[in-house]
Amino acid sequence: MVNQTVLPCMPAAGITPQSPATSSFRVGADPDAPDVVVGIRRFVESPSVDQALLYRSCLALEREPDFQRIESRSRSLQLVALVAFILAGGALVETWGFAAGWMAEAAVSVVGVVIAWAMVEPPPGIGAPADVAASPGDDRSSLLPALNLPVFLKLIAPAALLGATAGAMAFVAQTSGETDPGRMTMLVAVITLAEAMGAAVAARLAPSVRSQIVLGGLGAAVAIAGLGLPAMFVPALVALSCLEGVVQPLRAAAIQRVAADHVRARAASVASACDKAAATIALVVAGSVPRLR
């Protein structure tokens, strides 16, 4: 959440990546240096440690069933806060300039560092209580001691492909036709709020391989409809964003419950890496196709 302050504020401030105004934050001889630095930072961001730590904490507190609800609520609040950052960041940069935006991000990041430093890691190796060790509809009946490729592909691939498709369609929507900053900001806000709504809904669904496959198939149908009917493109994008909000917390819960303690963080890292790889490929493809008019 704290890492989303400056870049989302650019459309709200009337500045696009192609705008001459972006020269105010170019550094050194290489005009692409800040973009490369920010890209590297965003690529290494991963929710895996957060999810593994949260799940282990829930086990230590004997609140394992609460993991999915907490993960869903946290993701939903994060996305709502991101919308607030988009709007507030745009006003901040437009009024006081990019230096103020970077300073605000640094200040919020310092708060995050303090909170992280104050956290206490729960002891490893805590198992789920017997009464929640397995239940119909999820995959807790057999913990995997290592990364099992078939199982994790079924868990990881649907969400990764759905998120990549949504990201590519959002890219096309923001770079096709008119690129009015106000309209682009509203589009980003609507997409983000749709994802937040989906994350809130995820708290009430059962995490399992089956749910991932069903949501992935539904996302594929929505994407095909949006790509086949130009008038449905933006509604399909919003629907895909909502589905992405649903599928991500469900996948997080399913991975944490199916993996043994010593591979939970690694499994979530693999999922995050697959998300980024799929998103990169989708954006390359989206950038090479003709724009919608």
Order of alpha helices (4+ residues) and beta strands (2+ residues): alpha-alpha-alpha-alpha-alpha-alpha-alpha-alpha-alpha-alpha
